[in-house]
Amino acid sequence: MGDDELAEIRRQRMMQMQQQQMAEQDQIQRQQQQQAQIQSVLMQSMEPEARERLNTIRLTKPEFASSVEQQIVSLAQSGRLRQKITDEQLRQLLTQIVPQKKEFNIRRVG
């Protein structure tokens, strides 16, 4: 392998890395735009107390909070929300979404 071949390989590898980095930056930017749109819809369709409750839930259960946000956004976009969601309405929605915990009674026999 000559110096020319090594230089060509380095140049190709450098171009490949730059393209990969640009693709990653584009993806991050799209995710940020999508998140901004979601937040905008939530601000328009939720009362401040309800948003605060959802943010509190996000601290403990981020996946669950994202799921709830997606449901609220889909309700808002489909036009099924007539008014802003209050804290009480959000609490009712959360009780419907959260699966009821099953209780187990373990008894020792003998």
Distance bins in CASP14 RR format, pairs under 12 A and 6 or more apart:
PFRMAT RR
TARGET T0000
AUTHOR 0000-0000-0000
RMODE 2
METHOD distances of the structure
MODEL  1
1 7 0 0 0 0 0 1 0 0 0 0 0
1 8 0 0 0 0 0 1 0 0 0 0 0
1 9 0 0 0 0 1 0 0 0 0 0 0
1 10 0 0 0 0 0 1 0 0 0 0 0
2 8 0 0 0 0 1 0 0 0 0 0 0
2 9 0 0 0 0 0 1 0 0 0 0 0
3 9 0 0 0 0 0 1 0 0 0 0 0
3 10 0 0 0 0 0 1 0 0 0 0 0
4 10 0 0 0 0 0 1 0 0 0 0 0
4 11 0 0 0 0 0 1 0 0 0 0 0
5 11 0 0 0 0 0 1 0 0 0 0 0
5 12 0 0 0 0 0 1 0 0 0 0 0
6 12 0 0 0 0 0 1 0 0 0 0 0
6 13 0 0 0 0 0 1 0 0 0 0 0
7 13 0 0 0 0 0 1 0 0 0 0 0
7 14 0 0 0 0 0 1 0 0 0 0 0
8 14 0 0 0 0 0 1 0 0 0 0 0
8 15 0 0 0 0 0 1 0 0 0 0 0
9 15 0 0 0 0 0 1 0 0 0 0 0
9 16 0 0 0 0 0 1 0 0 0 0 0
10 16 0 0 0 0 0 1 0 0 0 0 0
10 17 0 0 0 0 0 1 0 0 0 0 0
11 17 0 0 0 0 0 1 0 0 0 0 0
11 18 0 0 0 0 0 1 0 0 0 0 0
12 18 0 0 0 0 0 1 0 0 0 0 0
12 19 0 0 0 0 0 1 0 0 0 0 0
13 19 0 0 0 0 0 1 0 0 0 0 0
13 20 0 0 0 0 0 1 0 0 0 0 0
14 20 0 0 0 0 0 1 0 0 0 0 0
14 21 0 0 0 0 0 1 0 0 0 0 0
15 21 0 0 0 0 0 1 0 0 0 0 0
15 22 0 0 0 0 0 1 0 0 0 0 0
16 22 0 0 0 0 0 1 0 0 0 0 0
16 23 0 0 0 0 0 1 0 0 0 0 0
17 23 0 0 0 0 0 1 0 0 0 0 0
17 24 0 0 0 0 0 1 0 0 0 0 0
18 24 0 0 0 0 0 1 0 0 0 0 0
18 25 0 0 0 0 0 1 0 0 0 0 0
19 25 0 0 0 0 0 1 0 0 0 0 0
19 26 0 0 0 0 0 1 0 0 0 0 0
20 26 0 0 0 0 0 1 0 0 0 0 0
20 27 0 0 0 0 0 1 0 0 0 0 0
21 27 0 0 0 0 0 1 0 0 0 0 0
21 28 0 0 0 0 0 1 0 0 0 0 0
22 28 0 0 0 0 0 1 0 0 0 0 0
22 29 0 0 0 0 0 1 0 0 0 0 0
23 29 0 0 0 0 0 1 0 0 0 0 0
23 30 0 0 0 0 0 1 0 0 0 0 0
24 30 0 0 0 0 0 1 0 0 0 0 0
24 31 0 0 0 0 0 1 0 0 0 0 0
25 31 0 0 0 0 0 1 0 0 0 0 0
25 32 0 0 0 0 0 1 0 0 0 0 0
26 32 0 0 0 0 0 1 0 0 0 0 0
26 33 0 0 0 0 0 1 0 0 0 0 0
27 33 0 0 0 0 0 1 0 0 0 0 0
27 34 0 0 0 0 0 1 0 0 0 0 0
28 34 0 0 0 0 0 1 0 0 0 0 0
28 35 0 0 0 0 0 1 0 0 0 0 0
29 35 0 0 0 0 0 1 0 0 0 0 0
29 36 0 0 0 0 0 1 0 0 0 0 0
30 36 0 0 0 0 0 1 0 0 0 0 0
30 37 0 0 0 0 0 1 0 0 0 0 0
31 37 0 0 0 0 0 1 0 0 0 0 0
31 38 0 0 0 0 0 1 0 0 0 0 0
32 38 0 0 0 0 0 1 0 0 0 0 0
32 39 0 0 0 0 0 1 0 0 0 0 0
33 39 0 0 0 0 0 1 0 0 0 0 0
33 40 0 0 0 0 0 1 0 0 0 0 0
34 40 0 0 0 0 0 1 0 0 0 0 0
34 41 0 0 0 0 0 1 0 0 0 0 0
34 66 0 0 0 0 0 1 0 0 0 0 0
34 69 0 0 0 0 0 1 0 0 0 0 0
34 70 0 0 0 0 0 1 0 0 0 0 0
34 73 0 0 0 0 0 1 0 0 0 0 0
35 41 0 0 0 0 0 1 0 0 0 0 0
35 42 0 0 0 0 0 1 0 0 0 0 0
35 66 0 0 0 0 1 0 0 0 0 0 0
35 69 0 0 0 0 1 0 0 0 0 0 0
35 70 0 0 0 0 0 1 0 0 0 0 0
35 73 0 0 0 0 0 1 0 0 0 0 0
36 42 0 0 0 0 0 1 0 0 0 0 0
36 43 0 0 0 0 0 1 0 0 0 0 0
37 43 0 0 0 0 0 1 0 0 0 0 0
37 44 0 0 0 0 0 1 0 0 0 0 0
37 69 0 0 0 0 0 1 0 0 0 0 0
37 70 0 0 0 0 0 1 0 0 0 0 0
37 73 0 0 0 0 1 0 0 0 0 0 0
37 76 0 0 0 0 0 1 0 0 0 0 0
37 77 0 0 0 0 0 1 0 0 0 0 0
38 44 0 0 0 0 0 1 0 0 0 0 0
38 45 0 0 0 0 0 1 0 0 0 0 0
38 46 0 0 0 0 0 1 0 0 0 0 0
38 51 0 0 0 0 0 1 0 0 0 0 0
38 54 0 0 0 0 0 1 0 0 0 0 0
38 65 0 0 0 0 0 1 0 0 0 0 0
38 66 0 0 0 0 1 0 0 0 0 0 0
38 68 0 0 0 0 0 1 0 0 0 0 0
38 69 1 0 1 0 0 0 0 0 0 0 0
38 70 1 0 0 1 0 0 0 0 0 0 0
38 71 0 0 0 0 0 1 0 0 0 0 0
38 72 0 0 0 0 1 0 0 0 0 0 0
38 73 1 0 1 0 0 0 0 0 0 0 0
38 74 0 0 0 0 0 1 0 0 0 0 0
38 76 0 0 0 0 0 1 0 0 0 0 0
38 77 0 0 0 0 0 1 0 0 0 0 0
39 45 0 0 0 0 0 1 0 0 0 0 0
39 46 0 0 0 0 0 1 0 0 0 0 0
39 51 0 0 0 0 1 0 0 0 0 0 0
39 54 0 0 0 0 0 1 0 0 0 0 0
39 55 0 0 0 0 0 1 0 0 0 0 0
39 58 0 0 0 0 0 1 0 0 0 0 0
39 69 0 0 0 0 1 0 0 0 0 0 0
39 72 0 0 0 0 0 1 0 0 0 0 0
39 73 0 0 0 0 1 0 0 0 0 0 0
40 46 0 0 0 0 0 1 0 0 0 0 0
40 51 0 0 0 0 0 1 0 0 0 0 0
40 69 0 0 0 0 0 1 0 0 0 0 0
40 73 0 0 0 0 1 0 0 0 0 0 0
40 76 0 0 0 0 0 1 0 0 0 0 0
40 77 0 0 0 0 0 1 0 0 0 0 0
41 51 0 0 0 0 0 1 0 0 0 0 0
41 69 0 0 0 0 1 0 0 0 0 0 0
41 70 0 0 0 0 0 1 0 0 0 0 0
41 71 0 0 0 0 0 1 0 0 0 0 0
41 72 1 0 0 1 0 0 0 0 0 0 0
41 73 1 0 1 0 0 0 0 0 0 0 0
41 74 0 0 0 0 1 0 0 0 0 0 0
41 75 0 0 0 0 1 0 0 0 0 0 0
41 76 1 0 1 0 0 0 0 0 0 0 0
41 77 1 0 0 1 0 0 0 0 0 0 0
41 78 0 0 0 0 0 1 0 0 0 0 0
41 79 0 0 0 0 0 1 0 0 0 0 0
41 81 0 0 0 0 1 0 0 0 0 0 0
41 84 0 0 0 0 0 1 0 0 0 0 0
41 85 0 0 0 0 0 1 0 0 0 0 0
42 48 0 0 0 0 0 1 0 0 0 0 0
42 50 0 0 0 0 1 0 0 0 0 0 0
42 51 1 0 0 1 0 0 0 0 0 0 0
42 52 0 0 0 0 0 1 0 0 0 0 0
42 53 0 0 0 0 0 1 0 0 0 0 0
42 54 1 0 0 1 0 0 0 0 0 0 0
42 55 0 0 0 0 1 0 0 0 0 0 0
42 58 0 0 0 0 0 1 0 0 0 0 0
42 65 0 0 0 0 0 1 0 0 0 0 0
42 66 0 0 0 0 0 1 0 0 0 0 0
42 68 0 0 0 0 1 0 0 0 0 0 0
42 69 1 0 0 1 0 0 0 0 0 0 0
42 70 0 0 0 0 0 1 0 0 0 0 0
42 71 0 0 0 0 0 1 0 0 0 0 0
42 72 1 0 0 1 0 0 0 0 0 0 0
42 73 1 0 0 1 0 0 0 0 0 0 0
42 74 0 0 0 0 0 1 0 0 0 0 0
42 75 0 0 0 0 0 1 0 0 0 0 0
42 76 0 0 0 0 1 0 0 0 0 0 0
42 77 0 0 0 0 0 1 0 0 0 0 0
42 81 0 0 0 0 0 1 0 0 0 0 0
42 84 0 0 0 0 0 1 0 0 0 0 0
42 85 0 0 0 0 1 0 0 0 0 0 0
42 90 0 0 0 0 0 1 0 0 0 0 0
43 50 0 0 0 0 0 1 0 0 0 0 0
43 51 1 0 0 1 0 0 0 0 0 0 0
43 54 0 0 0 0 0 1 0 0 0 0 0
43 55 0 0 0 0 0 1 0 0 0 0 0
43 69 0 0 0 0 0 1 0 0 0 0 0
43 72 0 0 0 0 0 1 0 0 0 0 0
43 73 0 0 0 0 0 1 0 0 0 0 0
43 76 0 0 0 0 0 1 0 0 0 0 0
43 84 0 0 0 0 1 0 0 0 0 0 0
43 85 0 0 0 0 0 1 0 0 0 0 0
44 51 0 0 0 0 0 1 0 0 0 0 0
44 72 0 0 0 0 0 1 0 0 0 0 0
44 73 0 0 0 0 0 1 0 0 0 0 0
44 76 1 0 0 1 0 0 0 0 0 0 0
44 77 0 0 0 0 0 1 0 0 0 0 0
44 79 0 0 0 0 0 1 0 0 0 0 0
44 81 0 0 0 0 1 0 0 0 0 0 0
44 83 0 0 0 0 0 1 0 0 0 0 0
44 84 1 0 0 1 0 0 0 0 0 0 0
44 85 0 0 0 0 0 1 0 0 0 0 0
45 51 0 0 0 0 1 0 0 0 0 0 0
45 54 0 0 0 0 0 1 0 0 0 0 0
45 69 0 0 0 0 0 1 0 0 0 0 0
45 71 0 0 0 0 0 1 0 0 0 0 0
45 72 1 0 0 1 0 0 0 0 0 0 0
45 73 1 0 0 1 0 0 0 0 0 0 0
45 74 0 0 0 0 0 1 0 0 0 0 0
45 75 1 0 0 1 0 0 0 0 0 0 0
45 76 1 0 1 0 0 0 0 0 0 0 0
45 77 0 0 0 0 1 0 0 0 0 0 0
45 78 0 0 0 0 0 1 0 0 0 0 0
45 79 0 0 0 0 1 0 0 0 0 0 0
45 80 0 0 0 0 0 1 0 0 0 0 0
45 81 1 0 1 0 0 0 0 0 0 0 0
45 82 0 0 0 0 0 1 0 0 0 0 0
45 83 0 0 0 0 1 0 0 0 0 0 0
45 84 1 0 1 0 0 0 0 0 0 0 0
45 85 1 0 0 1 0 0 0 0 0 0 0
45 86 0 0 0 0 0 1 0 0 0 0 0
45 89 0 0 0 0 0 1 0 0 0 0 0
45 90 0 0 0 0 0 1 0 0 0 0 0
46 52 0 0 0 0 1 0 0 0 0 0 0
46 53 0 0 0 0 1 0 0 0 0 0 0
46 54 1 0 0 1 0 0 0 0 0 0 0
46 55 0 0 0 0 0 1 0 0 0 0 0
46 68 0 0 0 0 0 1 0 0 0 0 0
46 69 0 0 0 0 1 0 0 0 0 0 0
46 72 1 0 0 1 0 0 0 0 0 0 0
46 73 0 0 0 0 0 1 0 0 0 0 0
46 75 0 0 0 0 0 1 0 0 0 0 0
46 76 0 0 0 0 1 0 0 0 0 0 0
46 81 0 0 0 0 1 0 0 0 0 0 0
46 83 0 0 0 0 0 1 0 0 0 0 0
46 84 1 0 1 0 0 0 0 0 0 0 0
46 85 1 0 1 0 0 0 0 0 0 0 0
46 86 0 0 0 0 1 0 0 0 0 0 0
46 87 0 0 0 0 1 0 0 0 0 0 0
46 89 0 0 0 0 1 0 0 0 0 0 0
46 90 1 0 0 1 0 0 0 0 0 0 0
46 93 0 0 0 0 0 1 0 0 0 0 0
47 53 0 0 0 0 1 0 0 0 0 0 0
47 54 0 0 0 0 0 1 0 0 0 0 0
47 72 0 0 0 0 0 1 0 0 0 0 0
47 81 0 0 0 0 0 1 0 0 0 0 0
47 83 0 0 0 0 1 0 0 0 0 0 0
47 84 1 0 1 0 0 0 0 0 0 0 0
47 85 1 0 0 1 0 0 0 0 0 0 0
47 86 1 0 1 0 0 0 0 0 0 0 0
47 87 1 0 0 1 0 0 0 0 0 0 0
47 88 0 0 0 0 1 0 0 0 0 0 0
47 89 0 0 0 0 1 0 0 0 0 0 0
47 90 0 0 0 0 1 0 0 0 0 0 0
47 91 0 0 0 0 0 1 0 0 0 0 0
48 54 0 0 0 0 0 1 0 0 0 0 0
48 55 0 0 0 0 0 1 0 0 0 0 0
48 84 0 0 0 0 1 0 0 0 0 0 0
48 85 0 0 0 0 0 1 0 0 0 0 0
48 86 0 0 0 0 0 1 0 0 0 0 0
48 87 0 0 0 0 1 0 0 0 0 0 0
48 90 0 0 0 0 0 1 0 0 0 0 0
49 55 0 0 0 0 0 1 0 0 0 0 0
49 56 0 0 0 0 0 1 0 0 0 0 0
49 84 0 0 0 0 0 1 0 0 0 0 0
49 85 0 0 0 0 1 0 0 0 0 0 0
49 86 1 0 0 1 0 0 0 0 0 0 0
49 87 1 1 0 0 0 0 0 0 0 0 0
49 88 0 0 0 0 1 0 0 0 0 0 0
49 89 0 0 0 0 0 1 0 0 0 0 0
49 90 0 0 0 0 1 0 0 0 0 0 0
49 91 0 0 0 0 0 1 0 0 0 0 0
50 56 0 0 0 0 0 1 0 0 0 0 0
50 57 0 0 0 0 0 1 0 0 0 0 0
50 68 0 0 0 0 0 1 0 0 0 0 0
50 69 0 0 0 0 0 1 0 0 0 0 0
50 72 0 0 0 0 1 0 0 0 0 0 0
50 81 0 0 0 0 0 1 0 0 0 0 0
50 83 0 0 0 0 0 1 0 0 0 0 0
50 84 1 0 0 1 0 0 0 0 0 0 0
50 85 1 0 1 0 0 0 0 0 0 0 0
50 86 1 0 1 0 0 0 0 0 0 0 0
50 87 1 0 1 0 0 0 0 0 0 0 0
50 88 0 0 0 0 1 0 0 0 0 0 0
50 89 1 0 0 1 0 0 0 0 0 0 0
50 90 1 0 1 0 0 0 0 0 0 0 0
50 91 0 0 0 0 1 0 0 0 0 0 0
50 92 0 0 0 0 0 1 0 0 0 0 0
50 93 0 0 0 0 1 0 0 0 0 0 0
50 94 0 0 0 0 0 1 0 0 0 0 0
51 57 0 0 0 0 0 1 0 0 0 0 0
51 58 0 0 0 0 0 1 0 0 0 0 0
51 65 0 0 0 0 0 1 0 0 0 0 0
51 68 0 0 0 0 0 1 0 0 0 0 0
51 69 0 0 0 0 0 1 0 0 0 0 0
51 72 0 0 0 0 0 1 0 0 0 0 0
51 84 0 0 0 0 1 0 0 0 0 0 0
51 85 0 0 0 0 1 0 0 0 0 0 0
51 86 0 0 0 0 0 1 0 0 0 0 0
51 87 0 0 0 0 1 0 0 0 0 0 0
51 90 0 0 0 0 1 0 0 0 0 0 0
52 58 0 0 0 0 0 1 0 0 0 0 0
52 59 0 0 0 0 0 1 0 0 0 0 0
52 86 0 0 0 0 0 1 0 0 0 0 0
52 87 1 0 0 1 0 0 0 0 0 0 0
52 90 0 0 0 0 1 0 0 0 0 0 0
53 59 0 0 0 0 0 1 0 0 0 0 0
53 60 0 0 0 0 0 1 0 0 0 0 0
53 65 0 0 0 0 1 0 0 0 0 0 0
53 68 0 0 0 0 1 0 0 0 0 0 0
53 85 0 0 0 0 0 1 0 0 0 0 0
53 86 0 0 0 0 0 1 0 0 0 0 0
53 87 1 0 1 0 0 0 0 0 0 0 0
53 88 0 0 0 0 0 1 0 0 0 0 0
53 89 0 0 0 0 0 1 0 0 0 0 0
53 90 1 0 1 0 0 0 0 0 0 0 0
53 91 1 0 0 1 0 0 0 0 0 0 0
53 92 0 0 0 0 0 1 0 0 0 0 0
53 93 0 0 0 0 0 1 0 0 0 0 0
53 94 0 0 0 0 1 0 0 0 0 0 0
54 60 0 0 0 0 0 1 0 0 0 0 0
54 61 0 0 0 0 0 1 0 0 0 0 0
54 62 0 0 0 0 0 1 0 0 0 0 0
54 64 0 0 0 0 1 0 0 0 0 0 0
54 65 1 0 1 0 0 0 0 0 0 0 0
54 66 0 0 0 0 0 1 0 0 0 0 0
54 67 0 0 0 0 0 1 0 0 0 0 0
54 68 1 0 0 1 0 0 0 0 0 0 0
54 69 1 0 0 1 0 0 0 0 0 0 0
54 70 0 0 0 0 0 1 0 0 0 0 0
54 71 0 0 0 0 0 1 0 0 0 0 0
54 72 0 0 0 0 1 0 0 0 0 0 0
54 73 0 0 0 0 0 1 0 0 0 0 0
54 85 0 0 0 0 1 0 0 0 0 0 0
54 87 0 0 0 0 1 0 0 0 0 0 0
54 89 0 0 0 0 0 1 0 0 0 0 0
54 90 1 0 0 1 0 0 0 0 0 0 0
54 91 0 0 0 0 0 1 0 0 0 0 0
54 93 0 0 0 0 0 1 0 0 0 0 0
54 94 0 0 0 0 1 0 0 0 0 0 0
54 97 0 0 0 0 0 1 0 0 0 0 0
55 61 0 0 0 0 0 1 0 0 0 0 0
55 62 0 0 0 0 0 1 0 0 0 0 0
55 65 1 0 0 1 0 0 0 0 0 0 0
55 66 0 0 0 0 0 1 0 0 0 0 0
55 68 0 0 0 0 0 1 0 0 0 0 0
55 69 0 0 0 0 0 1 0 0 0 0 0
55 90 0 0 0 0 0 1 0 0 0 0 0
56 62 0 0 0 0 0 1 0 0 0 0 0
56 64 0 0 0 0 0 1 0 0 0 0 0
56 65 0 0 0 0 1 0 0 0 0 0 0
56 68 0 0 0 0 0 1 0 0 0 0 0
56 87 0 0 0 0 0 1 0 0 0 0 0
56 90 0 0 0 0 0 1 0 0 0 0 0
56 91 0 0 0 0 0 1 0 0 0 0 0
56 94 0 0 0 0 0 1 0 0 0 0 0
57 63 0 0 0 0 0 1 0 0 0 0 0
57 64 1 0 0 1 0 0 0 0 0 0 0
57 65 1 0 1 0 0 0 0 0 0 0 0
57 66 0 0 0 0 0 1 0 0 0 0 0
57 67 0 0 0 0 0 1 0 0 0 0 0
57 68 1 0 0 1 0 0 0 0 0 0 0
57 69 0 0 0 0 1 0 0 0 0 0 0
57 90 0 0 0 0 1 0 0 0 0 0 0
57 91 0 0 0 0 0 1 0 0 0 0 0
57 93 0 0 0 0 0 1 0 0 0 0 0
57 94 1 0 0 1 0 0 0 0 0 0 0
57 97 0 0 0 0 0 1 0 0 0 0 0
57 98 0 0 0 0 0 1 0 0 0 0 0
58 64 0 0 0 0 1 0 0 0 0 0 0
58 65 1 1 0 0 0 0 0 0 0 0 0
58 66 1 0 0 1 0 0 0 0 0 0 0
58 67 0 0 0 0 0 1 0 0 0 0 0
58 68 0 0 0 0 1 0 0 0 0 0 0
58 69 0 0 0 0 1 0 0 0 0 0 0
59 65 0 0 0 0 1 0 0 0 0 0 0
61 67 0 0 0 0 1 0 0 0 0 0 0
61 68 0 0 0 0 1 0 0 0 0 0 0
61 69 0 0 0 0 0 1 0 0 0 0 0
61 94 0 0 0 0 0 1 0 0 0 0 0
61 97 0 0 0 0 0 1 0 0 0 0 0
61 98 0 0 0 0 1 0 0 0 0 0 0
62 68 0 0 0 0 0 1 0 0 0 0 0
62 69 0 0 0 0 0 1 0 0 0 0 0
63 69 0 0 0 0 0 1 0 0 0 0 0
63 70 0 0 0 0 0 1 0 0 0 0 0
64 70 0 0 0 0 0 1 0 0 0 0 0
64 71 0 0 0 0 0 1 0 0 0 0 0
64 93 0 0 0 0 0 1 0 0 0 0 0
64 94 0 0 0 0 1 0 0 0 0 0 0
64 97 0 0 0 0 1 0 0 0 0 0 0
64 98 1 0 0 1 0 0 0 0 0 0 0
64 99 0 0 0 0 0 1 0 0 0 0 0
65 71 0 0 0 0 0 1 0 0 0 0 0
65 72 0 0 0 0 0 1 0 0 0 0 0
65 90 0 0 0 0 0 1 0 0 0 0 0
65 94 0 0 0 0 0 1 0 0 0 0 0
65 97 0 0 0 0 0 1 0 0 0 0 0
65 98 0 0 0 0 0 1 0 0 0 0 0
66 72 0 0 0 0 0 1 0 0 0 0 0
66 73 0 0 0 0 0 1 0 0 0 0 0
67 73 0 0 0 0 0 1 0 0 0 0 0
67 74 0 0 0 0 0 1 0 0 0 0 0
67 93 0 0 0 0 0 1 0 0 0 0 0
67 94 0 0 0 0 0 1 0 0 0 0 0
67 97 1 0 0 1 0 0 0 0 0 0 0
67 98 0 0 0 0 0 1 0 0 0 0 0
68 74 0 0 0 0 0 1 0 0 0 0 0
68 75 0 0 0 0 0 1 0 0 0 0 0
68 85 0 0 0 0 0 1 0 0 0 0 0
68 90 0 0 0 0 1 0 0 0 0 0 0
68 91 0 0 0 0 0 1 0 0 0 0 0
68 93 1 0 0 1 0 0 0 0 0 0 0
68 94 1 0 0 1 0 0 0 0 0 0 0
68 95 0 0 0 0 0 1 0 0 0 0 0
68 96 0 0 0 0 0 1 0 0 0 0 0
68 97 1 0 0 1 0 0 0 0 0 0 0
68 98 0 0 0 0 1 0 0 0 0 0 0
69 75 0 0 0 0 0 1 0 0 0 0 0
69 76 0 0 0 0 0 1 0 0 0 0 0
69 85 0 0 0 0 0 1 0 0 0 0 0
69 90 0 0 0 0 0 1 0 0 0 0 0
69 93 0 0 0 0 0 1 0 0 0 0 0
69 97 0 0 0 0 0 1 0 0 0 0 0
70 76 0 0 0 0 0 1 0 0 0 0 0
70 77 0 0 0 0 0 1 0 0 0 0 0
70 97 0 0 0 0 0 1 0 0 0 0 0
71 77 0 0 0 0 0 1 0 0 0 0 0
71 78 0 0 0 0 0 1 0 0 0 0 0
71 80 0 0 0 0 0 1 0 0 0 0 0
71 81 0 0 0 0 0 1 0 0 0 0 0
71 85 0 0 0 0 0 1 0 0 0 0 0
71 90 0 0 0 0 0 1 0 0 0 0 0
71 93 1 0 0 1 0 0 0 0 0 0 0
71 94 0 0 0 0 0 1 0 0 0 0 0
71 96 0 0 0 0 0 1 0 0 0 0 0
71 97 1 0 0 1 0 0 0 0 0 0 0
72 78 0 0 0 0 0 1 0 0 0 0 0
72 79 0 0 0 0 0 1 0 0 0 0 0
72 80 0 0 0 0 0 1 0 0 0 0 0
72 81 1 0 0 1 0 0 0 0 0 0 0
72 84 0 0 0 0 0 1 0 0 0 0 0
72 85 1 0 0 1 0 0 0 0 0 0 0
72 89 0 0 0 0 0 1 0 0 0 0 0
72 90 0 0 0 0 1 0 0 0 0 0 0
72 93 0 0 0 0 1 0 0 0 0 0 0
72 94 0 0 0 0 0 1 0 0 0 0 0
72 97 0 0 0 0 0 1 0 0 0 0 0
73 79 0 0 0 0 0 1 0 0 0 0 0
73 80 0 0 0 0 0 1 0 0 0 0 0
73 81 0 0 0 0 1 0 0 0 0 0 0
73 85 0 0 0 0 0 1 0 0 0 0 0
74 80 0 0 0 0 1 0 0 0 0 0 0
74 81 0 0 0 0 0 1 0 0 0 0 0
75 81 1 0 1 0 0 0 0 0 0 0 0
75 82 0 0 0 0 0 1 0 0 0 0 0
75 83 0 0 0 0 0 1 0 0 0 0 0
75 84 0 0 0 0 0 1 0 0 0 0 0
75 85 0 0 0 0 1 0 0 0 0 0 0
75 89 0 0 0 0 0 1 0 0 0 0 0
75 90 0 0 0 0 0 1 0 0 0 0 0
75 93 0 0 0 0 1 0 0 0 0 0 0
76 82 0 0 0 0 0 1 0 0 0 0 0
76 83 0 0 0 0 0 1 0 0 0 0 0
76 84 0 0 0 0 1 0 0 0 0 0 0
76 85 0 0 0 0 1 0 0 0 0 0 0
81 89 0 0 0 0 1 0 0 0 0 0 0
81 90 0 0 0 0 0 1 0 0 0 0 0
81 93 0 0 0 0 0 1 0 0 0 0 0
82 89 0 0 0 0 0 1 0 0 0 0 0
83 89 0 0 0 0 1 0 0 0 0 0 0
84 90 0 0 0 0 0 1 0 0 0 0 0
85 91 0 0 0 0 0 1 0 0 0 0 0
85 92 0 0 0 0 1 0 0 0 0 0 0
85 93 1 0 0 1 0 0 0 0 0 0 0
85 94 0 0 0 0 0 1 0 0 0 0 0
86 92 0 0 0 0 1 0 0 0 0 0 0
86 93 0 0 0 0 0 1 0 0 0 0 0
87 93 0 0 0 0 0 1 0 0 0 0 0
87 94 0 0 0 0 0 1 0 0 0 0 0
88 94 0 0 0 0 0 1 0 0 0 0 0
88 95 0 0 0 0 0 1 0 0 0 0 0
89 95 0 0 0 0 0 1 0 0 0 0 0
89 96 0 0 0 0 0 1 0 0 0 0 0
90 96 0 0 0 0 0 1 0 0 0 0 0
90 97 0 0 0 0 0 1 0 0 0 0 0
91 97 0 0 0 0 0 1 0 0 0 0 0
91 98 0 0 0 0 0 1 0 0 0 0 0
92 98 0 0 0 0 0 1 0 0 0 0 0
95 101 0 0 0 0 0 1 0 0 0 0 0
END
